[in-house]
């Protein structure tokens, strides 16, 4: 009887753990991609400001 209890407990917890791990991996991938995209955008923006002769904290006059 006790062997059955632990096996049932393991089967009950396994799907929750697997779904949690999949969710964690997907969220980590999304946040990593967003971080990379923001860095790329900041680099492009810095290059454009350098082309115009502006400093890092100066805003262009439109």
Backbone torsions as a table, in degrees:
resi	resn	phi	psi	omega
1	UNK	NA	-43.8	-178.1
2	UNK	-66.6	-33.5	177.6
3	UNK	-63.9	-39.9	178.2
4	UNK	-64.2	-39.1	179.9
5	UNK	-61.0	-48.8	-176.9
6	UNK	-68.7	-35.5	177.0
7	UNK	-66.3	-42.2	177.0
8	UNK	-65.1	-39.7	178.3
9	UNK	-63.4	-41.5	178.6
10	UNK	-64.3	-44.3	178.6
11	UNK	-65.1	-31.1	-179.5
12	UNK	-74.2	-35.4	-175.3
13	UNK	-86.7	-27.4	-175.0
14	UNK	-58.2	-47.6	-180.0
15	UNK	-61.8	-38.7	179.2
16	UNK	-63.6	-43.1	179.0
17	UNK	-65.5	-43.5	180.0
18	UNK	-63.8	-43.4	178.2
19	UNK	-64.2	-40.3	177.3
20	UNK	-62.3	-41.3	178.1
21	UNK	-67.0	-40.5	177.6
22	UNK	-63.6	-44.6	178.0
23	UNK	-60.2	-44.9	179.8
24	UNK	-61.5	-42.9	-179.9
25	UNK	-64.7	-42.9	180.0
26	UNK	-64.8	-45.5	179.8
27	UNK	-64.1	-39.4	178.1
28	UNK	-63.1	-40.4	178.4
29	UNK	-65.7	-42.8	179.4
30	UNK	-63.7	-47.0	-179.0
31	UNK	-65.9	-36.6	177.7
32	UNK	-66.5	-42.2	178.3
33	UNK	-64.5	-40.7	178.9
34	UNK	-64.6	-41.8	178.4
35	UNK	-62.1	-43.1	178.5
36	UNK	-65.6	-39.1	179.9
37	UNK	-67.3	-41.1	177.7
38	UNK	-64.5	-38.6	178.7
39	UNK	-66.4	-43.7	178.5
40	UNK	-62.2	-42.0	179.5
41	UNK	-64.6	-41.0	178.7
42	UNK	-64.6	-39.1	177.8
43	UNK	-63.8	-43.8	178.6
44	UNK	-63.7	-42.5	179.4
45	UNK	-63.3	-40.7	176.8
46	UNK	-62.5	-40.7	179.0
47	UNK	-64.4	-41.9	179.3
48	UNK	-65.9	-38.7	177.1
49	UNK	-66.6	-37.0	178.9
50	UNK	-66.6	-36.1	177.9
51	UNK	-63.0	-35.8	-179.1
52	UNK	-85.7	-5.3	179.8
53	UNK	78.5	23.7	179.0
54	UNK	-96.3	153.8	175.1
55	UNK	-79.1	178.7	-176.8
56	UNK	-68.0	-29.5	-175.5
57	UNK	-106.3	1.9	-179.9
58	UNK	-86.1	142.3	177.8
59	UNK	-98.1	141.8	177.0
60	UNK	-71.6	147.6	176.7
61	UNK	-89.4	123.6	-177.4
62	UNK	-94.2	NA	NA
